[in-house]
Structures are given as C-alpha cells and as structure tokens.
Amino acid sequence: MDENLIAGTIATMIPTARRELTELVAFRSVADLDVSPRGESEKAAQWIADALRAEAFADVTVLDMPDGWQSVYGFLPGPPDAPTVLLYAHFDVQPALDETAWTSPPFTLTERDGRWYGRGTADCKGAVLMHLLALRALKAHGGVPVNVKVIVEGSEEQGTGGLEQYARAHPRLLAADAVLVADAGNFRRGVPTVTTALRGITMLRVQVDTLRADLHSGQFGGPAPDALTALLKILASLTGEDGTARVDGLAADGHWPGLDYSEADFRADAGLLDGVRLTGTGSVGDRLWARPSVGVMGIDCPPVEGATPTIHATARAALSLRVPPGQDARTATSLLSAHIEKRTPWGARVSIEPMGQGEPFRADTSGPAYTAMAQALGTAFPGQTMRLGGFGGGIPLCGTLAELYPRAEILLFGLSEPEANIHAVDESVSVDELRRLAVTEAHFLRGYAANGVRSGQG
C-alpha cells in the first residue's frame, strides 16, 4: 500500500472530523453533578456508540460503571488469527472554569490559527476522532488488518476508578495484545513521543482538631494550641528547604534515563515568574517523572477577607502525593499517613481520610508493538524518530491493564502536547497533530499486523 494514500485519505476526512468533534465537544460531559447534569454525559456516550455502529462495530454497548457513570465499548472483528488491539479514549472533561476567561465559548468548537478550541478537543474527545479517522482510512484502503476493541471512558477525570473496577470484574472484556491509550501527547508539537512512565497518585484529607471551639486570641493566645498552625507545621514537614518531597521512608532520588527536558523549556512551559527557582534537585526529568512530589490541593480555613484574631479549633487540608514508577502507591499512602501522624505537634488530634489512589506505571518497550509504533511515527513525522517520554500525572487504568494482561504491550500517545492547554482556559488541539497522529495509528495497526503477531488476547 502506498504510504501517501493513508495520509491523503485522512486529509480529505478532516472537515468531517471537525463537524463531528464540534458535536461531541458541545456535550457538557463533566463527570461532576455539581457542574453538569448527568444527561450531558449520557448524550456523549450515545453519540460515541452511534459513531461506532456506523463503522460496523459489533457488540457496541453503553456500559454502566460501578462509580455510576458510563463507558462505551465496541468490537470490530479482523482477519482470522489477527492480533487484537485495544483503543482507549475518554469523553468526560474537566470543568470549563471561568467561562468568561475563554477567548471563545468552551463548548463551542472554534478554529483559530490551525487549532480547534474547546473543552475536550485535546483531552480527550479529539482522540475519539483520531481513532475513527485511522480506522476509516484503513477501511478505504483494504480493510482493518487487526481485531479492534474500543473503550471510551466517561469518568477518567474524576479518578473514581469505575472502569478499573469494571475491568477487574469482567477480565476478558478488554483483553488485547496491544493497547493504545490516547490520553497523552507529544513532548512538543511535531515531536513524536510515546509516554512510557506515569507517576501514580494518592490523595488524603487531613483534619487537625485541638479545641472544642474557636477562642479569642487575646484571651487564650499563647498556651492554647491553634489547629491551623498545627496543620501548617505538618504541611511544611512534607518538603525540604529546596522543595524536595520529604515523606519519612519514601525514596526521592530516582533517575530518569529517557528524553531530556531542559530547565529553560520547563520554565517556559510552566510559566515561572522571573527570579523564581525550580524546586528539588536533579534533572527536570528526574524531578518530574522519576521522583515523588507532594501538593496541597486545598485548605479549609477562614479567608483573609473578614478574618478575626481567633485561635482555630479545627483545620483541614486535601493532599496529593505523586508516586513514581518503581514505588507502590499503597505503601506510599501508608508512609504518608505515618509521617503525618508522627509530625502532628502538641498532641493535637489528627484524622486521615483516603480520597483516591492510583498505581504508577512503566512500560516494557522491547516488544513488536513499540517497533511498529516507531515505524509509524517515522512515516507520519518525516525526518523524526520516536522519543520515549514520561508524564508526571497518572492514568490508573494503565496499571490495571498491566496487571490483568501482563503480556499486553501498552503504548501511551495522543493530542495533549504543551500548547493544548488541557485542564485550563482555551484548551485546543492542533489540527496538524490530529491528522499526523491519525496517520500514525493507521500505519501502526497495519505494521503491527504485518509483524506476524498472532492473537493471544493479552
């Protein structure tokens, strides 16, 4: 097959993809009932199910997850003995935040300067269209040479683990020889990257209590222990002077051997203010992809506006700990909890409530799927070679799939390059990245089948 045929066919399909992504972005499928009604997510799920049926997928089902949300599954049979590839995306999105801060309405796809703007365009509704484009191009040029399973999740952004729980209860459903998780992105736009390492996460809610009720600081200040101050001392103990995570018993000296991320590029990407130093030690890759980090997600305490001179009886914070590959999230949770209890001052009462947990992930890059992906990326990005990168966040499903299907190769790629601004105002997808990565996926499926892999279903 002429390699240019795939690229040319996908190029002609881009206007249709724009129309379809416009429809999908319009659903306010925020998996949070305080932000958007459940019906919006249900309509998005039905749209995806209809799109799969239109592509001759069998067994298309809108699945009810244990967390109360929905995911969409479909199966497209390939030739006998062909390998099975699972394609993943998610259709739930982050809230739009301040809609007035968007240059164009967040749920109305708008094109500017070669990018499509709208919530979910890159993370991760655009990946649904990327999968469809690749499959359509293959069908136009001889057919899809592998068995294809598609799973599109509806609560990934919530981290509630519905799909992971469902997969464990139905272990054959997502079994595959290779898995393409389209929820990552290139290191830079135009720099083909496969993410091979993910940090896991554990989240805790910590409450400190010292008094039966708030007190007047003039009458009781000095001997009376302030709960907010106690909480701040706990939080301060979680990082060293240089900002390195300091959880008792948790190693923080990992090394990242892959793609180099310069400090100058990181400063620009992160938007650091002039004169503000990076935290931690080692390379940026070490700190971002191979070592733990601790974050304070929120604190319950009086705002400055209207504050009074009071000794606080109680204070509460939500914490997150990013857990690098090679460490266990459950162990890290225990170590963090023990650290907090040990570092709570003055005999204050501390209670710790788990909020969520996901295991880190590291891919084995030595198999035929990675060979096929390197060839496919070289075709779609002429003159470039595949880079192996990391991601400081987590996708808990990857750990679940690796556990359920230890022989399956898992590859993470996608549309969320730095300019995409995912989870923030003015999220967008590069039309060129969408086109090239759809070409990549089509050539990957063709090359993976050509490598002589036989179906083992993971």
C-alpha positions in Angstrom: 0.0 0.0 0.0 1.4 3.4 -0.9 2.1 5.2 2.4 0.9 8.5 1.0 -2.6 7.1 0.4 -3.3 6.8 4.1 -2.2 10.4 4.7 -4.1 11.8 1.7 -7.3 10.0 2.7 -7.1 11.3 6.3 -6.5 14.8 5.0 -9.8 14.7 3.0 -11.6 13.5 6.1 -10.6 16.4 8.3 -13.7 18.6 7.5 -15.9 15.7 8.6 -13.8 15.2 11.7 -14.3 18.9 12.6 -18.0 18.6 12.2 -18.1 15.5 14.4 -15.8 16.9 17.0 -18.0 20.0 17.1 -20.9 17.9 18.0 -19.0 15.9 20.6 -17.5 19.0 22.3 -20.9 20.5 22.6 -21.9 17.9 25.2 -21.0 19.3 28.6 -19.9 15.9 29.8 -18.2 17.0 33.0 -18.4 13.9 35.3 -19.4 16.1 38.2 -23.1 16.5 39.0 -22.3 19.8 40.8 -21.1 21.2 37.4 -23.2 19.5 34.7 -26.2 17.3 34.7 -25.7 13.5 34.1 -27.7 13.8 30.9 -24.9 15.5 29.1 -22.5 12.6 29.7 -25.2 10.2 28.7 -25.7 12.0 25.4 -22.0 12.0 24.7 -21.9 8.2 25.4 -24.8 7.7 23.0 -23.1 9.8 20.3 -19.9 7.6 20.5 -21.9 4.4 20.5 -23.7 5.6 17.3 -20.4 6.5 15.7 -19.0 3.0 16.4 -22.1 1.3 15.0 -21.8 3.5 11.9 -18.3 2.0 11.4 -19.7 -1.6 11.6 -18.5 -2.3 15.1 -20.2 -5.2 16.7 -21.2 -5.6 20.4 -21.5 -1.9 20.8 -22.6 -1.3 24.4 -23.0 1.7 26.7 -21.8 0.1 30.0 -22.8 1.2 33.4 -19.7 1.6 35.6 -19.6 0.9 39.4 -19.0 4.6 40.0 -22.3 5.5 38.5 -21.0 6.8 35.2 -20.9 5.2 31.7 -18.3 3.9 29.3 -18.7 2.8 25.7 -17.4 -0.4 24.3 -17.3 -1.8 20.8 -15.6 -4.6 18.9 -14.5 -4.6 15.2 -13.5 -8.1 14.1 -10.5 -8.5 11.9 -9.0 -11.4 9.9 -8.7 -14.8 11.5 -5.7 -15.2 13.9 -5.0 -11.4 13.7 -3.8 -9.7 16.9 -6.2 -7.7 19.0 -5.6 -4.0 19.6 -7.5 -2.1 22.3 -8.0 1.7 21.6 -8.7 3.9 24.6 -10.0 7.4 25.0 -12.3 9.2 27.4 -15.2 11.6 26.8 -15.6 13.2 30.2 -13.8 16.5 30.6 -12.7 19.0 33.2 -15.0 21.9 34.1 -14.6 24.9 31.9 -13.5 27.0 35.0 -14.3 30.7 34.3 -16.1 30.6 31.0 -15.8 34.4 30.7 -12.0 33.9 30.5 -12.2 31.8 27.4 -11.5 33.6 24.1 -14.4 31.6 22.6 -17.1 29.6 24.3 -15.6 26.4 25.8 -18.3 24.1 24.5 -18.4 25.6 21.0 -15.6 24.3 18.8 -13.8 27.3 17.3 -10.9 27.4 14.8 -8.1 29.8 15.1 -4.6 29.6 13.6 -4.6 25.9 12.8 -6.1 24.9 16.1 -9.6 23.8 17.2 -10.5 25.4 20.6 -13.0 23.9 23.1 -13.1 21.9 26.2 -12.1 18.3 25.4 -10.7 18.9 22.0 -7.3 17.5 23.1 -8.2 15.8 26.4 -9.7 13.6 25.2 -12.6 13.8 22.8 -10.3 14.6 20.0 -8.8 11.1 20.5 -12.1 9.6 19.7 -12.0 11.2 16.3 -8.3 10.2 15.9 -9.3 6.6 16.3 -12.2 6.9 13.9 -10.0 8.6 11.3 -7.4 5.9 11.4 -10.0 3.1 11.1 -11.8 4.9 8.2 -8.6 5.3 6.3 -7.7 1.7 6.6 -11.2 0.6 5.6 -10.8 2.8 2.5 -7.6 1.0 1.6 -8.1 -2.7 2.0 -9.6 -3.0 5.5 -8.5 -3.1 9.1 -5.9 -5.8 9.5 -6.4 -6.5 13.2 -9.2 -7.1 15.7 -10.1 -3.8 17.3 -11.6 -3.2 20.6 -12.6 0.3 21.6 -13.3 1.6 25.1 -14.2 5.2 25.7 -14.5 6.1 29.4 -16.9 8.6 31.0 -15.3 9.3 34.4 -11.5 9.3 33.9 -11.1 12.9 35.1 -12.9 12.1 38.3 -10.4 9.4 39.3 -13.2 7.3 40.8 -11.9 4.1 39.2 -15.2 2.9 37.7 -13.6 1.4 34.5 -10.8 -0.2 36.5 -13.3 -1.9 38.8 -15.4 -3.0 35.8 -12.4 -4.4 34.0 -11.4 -6.4 37.1 -15.0 -7.8 37.3 -15.0 -8.6 33.5 -11.4 -9.5 32.8 -11.9 -10.8 29.2 -13.6 -7.6 28.0 -10.5 -5.5 27.4 -8.0 -8.3 26.8 -5.7 -7.4 24.0 -2.2 -8.0 22.6 -1.5 -4.3 22.4 -3.2 -1.2 23.9 -3.1 2.3 22.5 -4.0 4.7 25.3 -4.7 8.0 23.6 -4.6 10.2 26.7 -1.0 11.6 26.5 0.7 13.8 24.0 3.9 14.7 22.1 6.7 16.3 24.1 6.4 19.2 21.7 4.1 19.8 18.8 5.6 17.9 15.9 8.0 15.8 18.1 6.6 12.3 18.1 6.6 10.9 21.6 5.3 7.8 23.3 4.9 8.1 27.1 6.4 5.1 28.9 6.2 6.1 32.5 3.5 7.5 34.7 3.5 8.6 38.3 0.8 7.2 40.4 -1.1 9.2 43.0 -2.5 9.0 46.5 -4.9 11.7 47.9 -5.7 12.2 51.5 -7.9 14.5 53.5 -6.3 15.5 56.8 -8.1 17.2 59.7 -6.5 18.6 62.8 -8.5 19.3 66.0 -7.2 21.0 69.2 -10.2 22.7 70.9 -13.9 22.2 71.5 -14.5 25.6 69.8 -12.6 28.7 68.4 -11.2 31.0 71.0 -10.3 34.7 71.3 -6.6 35.0 70.7 -6.2 37.9 73.2 -7.8 35.9 76.0 -6.3 32.4 75.2 -3.4 33.0 72.7 -0.1 31.6 73.8 -0.9 28.4 75.7 -3.9 27.4 73.6 -2.8 25.3 70.5 -4.1 26.6 67.2 -5.2 23.8 64.8 -4.4 25.8 61.7 -0.9 26.4 62.8 -0.5 22.7 63.7 -1.7 21.8 60.2 0.7 24.2 58.6 3.6 22.7 60.5 2.5 19.2 59.2 2.4 20.5 55.6 5.8 22.3 56.0 7.3 19.0 57.1 6.4 17.3 53.8 9.1 19.2 51.8 12.7 20.1 52.3 14.2 23.6 52.1 14.8 23.0 48.3 11.2 21.8 47.8 12.1 18.1 47.5 9.4 15.8 48.8 10.3 14.6 52.3 8.0 11.8 53.4 9.6 9.6 56.0 10.7 6.3 54.4 9.8 7.3 50.9 12.8 7.4 48.4 13.1 10.7 46.5 16.3 10.0 44.5 15.1 8.4 41.3 16.7 8.9 37.9 15.0 9.5 34.5 17.0 7.9 31.7 14.9 9.0 28.7 14.0 12.2 26.9 15.8 15.3 28.2 13.7 18.2 29.4 15.7 21.4 29.7 15.2 23.8 32.6 14.6 26.6 30.1 11.9 24.7 28.3 10.3 23.7 31.6 10.3 27.3 32.9 8.6 28.5 29.7 6.1 25.6 29.7 5.2 26.1 33.4 5.1 29.9 33.2 7.5 30.5 36.1 7.9 34.1 37.1 11.3 35.8 36.6 13.6 35.0 39.6 11.5 32.1 40.9 13.7 29.0 41.2 12.7 25.4 40.3 12.2 23.2 43.3 14.0 19.9 44.0 17.4 18.6 42.7 18.5 16.5 39.8 17.3 16.9 36.2 13.8 18.1 35.3 13.1 14.6 34.1 14.3 13.2 37.4 12.0 15.5 39.4 9.0 15.3 37.1 8.9 11.6 36.1 11.1 9.6 38.5 10.6 11.1 41.9 7.7 11.8 44.2 6.1 15.2 44.7 3.7 16.5 47.4 1.0 19.0 46.7 -1.6 20.8 48.9 -4.8 20.7 46.8 -6.8 22.8 49.2 -7.2 24.1 52.8 -10.3 24.8 54.8 -9.6 27.9 56.8 -11.0 31.4 57.1 -10.4 33.7 54.2 -8.3 36.9 54.7 -11.4 39.0 54.0 -13.3 39.2 57.2 -10.7 37.3 59.3 -10.7 37.9 63.1 -8.0 37.3 65.7 -9.0 33.8 66.6 -7.4 30.6 67.7 -8.8 27.9 65.5 -10.3 24.7 66.9 -10.1 22.7 63.7 -8.4 22.9 60.3 -8.4 20.6 57.2 -6.4 20.1 54.1 -6.5 17.9 51.0 -3.1 16.5 49.9 -1.8 14.7 46.9 1.3 12.6 46.6 2.6 11.7 43.2 4.3 8.3 43.3 7.0 7.5 40.7 7.3 4.2 38.8 9.1 1.5 40.9 7.2 2.5 44.0 3.9 1.2 45.3 1.0 3.6 45.8 -0.4 1.6 48.7 2.9 1.7 50.5 3.4 5.4 49.8 -0.1 6.0 51.3 0.9 4.2 54.5 4.2 6.1 54.7 2.5 9.5 54.1 -0.2 8.7 56.8 2.5 7.6 59.3 4.6 10.8 58.5 1.6 13.0 59.2 0.7 11.2 62.5 4.4 11.4 63.6 4.7 15.1 62.7 1.5 16.3 64.3 2.6 18.7 67.0 1.4 19.3 70.6 -0.6 16.1 70.9 -3.3 17.5 68.5 -5.8 15.1 67.2 -5.4 14.2 63.6 -7.7 12.2 61.4 -6.7 11.0 57.9 -9.3 10.0 55.2 -8.3 8.4 51.9 -9.7 10.3 48.8 -8.3 8.2 46.0 -5.3 6.2 44.8 -3.7 5.1 41.6 -0.6 3.0 40.9 2.3 4.2 38.8 3.1 2.7 35.5 6.2 1.8 33.5 6.0 0.2 30.0 8.1 -2.5 28.5 9.3 -1.0 25.3 11.1 -4.1 23.8 8.2 -5.8 22.0 6.8 -5.7 18.5 4.2 -3.0 19.2 6.9 -0.5 20.0 8.8 -1.4 16.9 5.6 -0.9 14.8 4.9 2.4 16.6 8.5 3.7 15.9 8.0 2.9 12.2 4.5 4.5 12.1 5.7 7.7 13.8 8.6 7.9 11.4 6.1 7.8 8.5 3.7 10.4 9.9 6.5 12.7 11.1 9.1 12.6 8.3 12.7 13.1 9.5 11.7 12.5 13.1 12.3 9.5 15.4 10.2 8.2 18.2 11.0 9.7 21.6 10.3 8.0 24.9 8.9 10.4 27.5 7.3 10.4 30.9 4.3 12.0 32.4 4.1 13.4 35.9 0.4 12.6 36.3 -1.2 9.2 36.4 -3.7 7.1 34.4 -4.7 4.4 36.9 -6.2 2.3 34.1 -2.7 1.6 32.8 -1.7 -0.2 36.0 -4.9 -2.2 36.0 -4.4 -3.3 32.4 -0.8 -4.2 33.0 -1.9 -6.3 36.0 -4.8 -8.0 34.1 -2.9 -8.6 30.9 0.8 -8.9 31.7 1.7 -9.9 28.1 0.0 -6.9 26.5 2.1 -4.0 25.3 0.8 -0.7 26.4 1.6 2.5 24.5 0.5 6.0 25.5 0.3 8.8 23.0 -2.2 11.4 22.0 -3.0 15.0 21.4 -2.1 16.8 24.6 1.1 18.5 23.7 2.0 21.6 25.8 0.2 24.1 23.6 -3.0 22.2 24.0 -3.5 23.8 27.5 -5.5 20.9 28.8 -7.4 21.4 32.1 -7.1 25.1 31.6 -8.7 28.0 29.8 -8.6 27.9 26.0 -7.9 24.2 25.6 -7.2 23.3 22.0 -6.0 20.7 19.6 -3.6 21.2 16.7 -5.3 20.1 13.5 -1.9 19.0 12.2 -1.2 16.9 15.2 -4.6 15.3 14.9 -4.0 14.5 11.3 -0.5 13.1 11.8 -1.4 11.0 14.8 -4.4 9.5 12.9 -1.9 8.6 10.2 0.4 7.2 12.8 -2.4 5.0 14.3 -3.4 3.7 10.9 0.2 2.8 10.0 0.7 1.3 13.4 -2.3 -1.1 13.0 -1.1 -2.1 9.6 2.6 -2.6 10.7 1.7 -4.4 13.8 -0.4 -6.9 11.8 2.5 -7.2 9.3 4.9 -8.2 12.0 3.3 -11.6 12.2 1.9 -11.1 15.7 -0.9 -13.7 16.4 -3.7 -13.1 18.7 -3.0 -14.0 22.3 -5.6 -11.7 23.8 -3.1 -10.2 26.2 
